[in-house]
């Protein structure tokens, strides 16, 4: 699921002094191995491990357990649903003093060899023993891609929603503007996952634009925020498409937001169009694993 918990107005993020140093083989961790990974989501039942299902976390855990010769516990910056892609997903693993001595070249080559072709090890970093890919992140960014028109997309086929019609990008942007800031996004959350949970989140950017990637015209919806609810970005995309296709006026998005009711919003856009593109961390927390 899209999950990046902790909205500043409603949830408390544990401070570094409140966190306990995790254990590695019965002793306190000496540091943290942090992986920047990308993946093509079509072949995975999401990031989080599920019994009997192929997942990103499952593949990474097997590879890391082989390299480190022990069981590992993974923490990610934000879980993604089945079919959702990632360019820069961050995953943290506590490590021992001895494991800190493994060279980056050795780690990188081993992990590349042990992971499947639809996962990319894009970078290795080290943090202190208290670093968490989840709790240390200050923002997450997604891009939703739409190939709008009669022509079937070519290179974008696997990572864009082919919408067979025209879209008014200016109207979509006008509707998107009301989503920026701190709001209750219950209307944009999968109803079952919102029960009894805070649904206020802060979005610092929601931008709709025409882009060209690999020679193909696309409509991109870029969303950056501190936290995301289940299906939130995909429901934002589906709602803005209702505006773009002329079925709703831009002001309708404000009414959807105020309704705090999932039934008021547009459809949840297909998973294949969504990519988790970036995670922001405070300066100085991570350094390259040499």
WOSUL-V826917 format. One record per residue. N is the residue number from 1. RES is the residue in one small letter. OMEGA is omega in degrees with one decimal (999 if undefined). Layout:
# WOSUL-V826917
N/RES/OMEGA, N/RES/OMEGA
This chain:
# WOSUL-V826917
1/x/172.0, 2/x/-177.9, 3/x/173.6, 4/x/-167.7, 5/x/171.9, 6/x/171.9, 7/x/-170.3, 8/x/-176.1, 9/x/-172.0, 10/x/-174.3, 11/x/-179.9, 12/x/175.5, 13/x/179.0, 14/x/179.5, 15/x/-179.7, 16/x/-179.8, 17/x/179.1, 18/x/-178.0, 19/x/177.2, 20/x/176.1, 21/x/-179.1, 22/x/-179.4, 23/x/174.2, 24/x/-177.8, 25/x/174.8, 26/x/178.5, 27/x/-179.5, 28/x/177.7, 29/x/178.3, 30/x/-178.8, 31/x/-177.5, 32/x/170.8, 33/x/-178.3, 34/x/179.4, 35/x/166.4, 36/x/-176.3, 37/x/171.5, 38/x/176.1, 39/x/172.5, 40/x/-166.5, 41/x/-171.9, 42/x/-174.8, 43/x/-175.6, 44/x/173.7, 45/x/-178.4, 46/x/179.7, 47/x/-171.5, 48/x/179.1, 49/x/176.9, 50/x/-178.1, 51/x/175.9, 52/x/-177.6, 53/x/175.7, 54/x/-177.4, 55/x/177.9, 56/x/-179.4, 57/x/178.9, 58/x/178.8, 59/x/-179.9, 60/x/-179.6, 61/x/178.6, 62/x/-179.5, 63/x/-179.0, 64/x/178.6, 65/x/178.0, 66/x/-178.4, 67/x/-176.3, 68/x/176.6, 69/x/177.5, 70/x/173.2, 71/x/179.7, 72/x/173.6, 73/x/-177.3, 74/x/170.1, 75/x/-179.1, 76/x/-179.2, 77/x/-179.4, 78/x/-178.7, 79/x/178.8, 80/x/-178.9, 81/x/173.8, 82/x/177.5, 83/x/-179.6, 84/x/-177.5, 85/x/174.3, 86/x/171.3, 87/x/-176.2, 88/x/171.3, 89/x/179.4, 90/x/-177.0, 91/x/-179.1, 92/x/-179.0, 93/x/176.1, 94/x/-178.9, 95/x/-179.6, 96/x/177.4, 97/x/-180.0, 98/x/-179.5, 99/x/175.6, 100/x/-178.0, 101/x/178.2, 102/x/-177.4, 103/x/178.3, 104/x/179.6, 105/x/179.3, 106/x/179.2, 107/x/-176.4, 108/x/-179.0, 109/x/-178.9, 110/x/-177.8, 111/x/176.6, 112/x/-179.4, 113/x/-173.0, 114/x/179.3, 115/x/-178.4, 116/x/-174.5, 117/x/-179.6, 118/x/170.6, 119/x/178.5, 120/x/173.8, 121/x/-169.9, 122/x/179.3, 123/x/176.7, 124/x/-177.8, 125/x/174.0, 126/x/175.2, 127/x/178.6, 128/x/-172.8, 129/x/-178.7, 130/x/-176.5, 131/x/174.7, 132/x/178.3, 133/x/-178.6, 134/x/-171.8, 135/x/-177.6, 136/x/-177.2, 137/x/178.2, 138/x/175.0, 139/x/174.4, 140/x/-179.3, 141/x/177.3, 142/x/168.7, 143/x/173.0, 144/x/-176.6, 145/x/177.8, 146/x/172.1, 147/x/-173.7, 148/x/178.2, 149/x/-176.9, 150/x/-177.0, 151/x/177.4, 152/x/178.6, 153/x/-177.6, 154/x/-178.3, 155/x/-179.7, 156/x/-173.7, 157/x/-174.5, 158/x/-177.6, 159/x/175.7, 160/x/174.3, 161/x/176.3, 162/x/176.8, 163/x/-172.7, 164/x/179.0, 165/x/178.1, 166/x/178.3, 167/x/176.5, 168/x/-174.6, 169/x/179.5, 170/x/178.2, 171/x/177.7, 172/x/178.6, 173/x/177.2, 174/x/177.8, 175/x/-178.1, 176/x/-173.9, 177/x/-177.3, 178/x/-178.5, 179/x/-179.2, 180/x/179.6, 181/x/-180.0, 182/x/-178.4, 183/x/168.8, 184/x/-174.9, 185/x/-178.2, 186/x/178.6, 187/x/-174.7, 188/x/-177.2, 189/x/173.1, 190/x/-168.4, 191/x/-175.8, 192/x/-176.9, 193/x/-177.7, 194/x/-175.0, 195/x/175.9, 196/x/-178.1, 197/x/176.4, 198/x/-179.2, 199/x/175.2, 200/x/179.1, 201/x/179.0, 202/x/174.9, 203/x/179.1, 204/x/-178.7, 205/x/167.9, 206/x/-173.6, 207/x/177.7, 208/x/-176.4, 209/x/171.3, 210/x/179.7, 211/x/172.6, 212/x/178.9, 213/x/-179.6, 214/x/176.2, 215/x/-178.8, 216/x/177.1, 217/x/179.8, 218/x/167.4, 219/x/-177.8, 220/x/172.0, 221/x/-177.8, 222/x/-176.5, 223/x/176.4, 224/x/178.9, 225/x/179.8, 226/x/-171.6, 227/x/-178.8, 228/x/176.5, 229/x/-179.6, 230/x/179.9, 231/x/-173.4, 232/x/-177.2, 233/x/179.9, 234/x/177.3, 235/x/172.4, 236/x/-180.0, 237/x/-179.9, 238/x/178.4, 239/x/179.9, 240/x/175.8, 241/x/175.2, 242/x/176.2, 243/x/-176.7, 244/x/-179.4, 245/x/176.7, 246/x/179.4, 247/x/179.8, 248/x/175.8, 249/x/-177.0, 250/x/-179.0, 251/x/178.3, 252/x/-178.8, 253/x/176.9, 254/x/179.8, 255/x/175.2, 256/x/-179.7, 257/x/-177.5, 258/x/-175.7, 259/x/-177.0, 260/x/-176.7, 261/x/-177.3, 262/x/-178.7, 263/x/-178.4, 264/x/-174.1, 265/x/177.0, 266/x/-178.4, 267/x/173.1, 268/x/-176.8, 269/x/-178.0, 270/x/-175.5, 271/x/-172.0, 272/x/179.9, 273/x/-173.2, 274/x/175.6, 275/x/174.0, 276/x/-166.6, 277/x/-174.1, 278/x/172.8, 279/x/179.5, 280/x/175.5, 281/x/176.9, 282/x/178.3, 283/x/173.1, 284/x/-178.7, 285/x/-176.6, 286/x/172.7, 287/x/-179.5, 288/x/177.1, 289/x/-175.0, 290/x/999
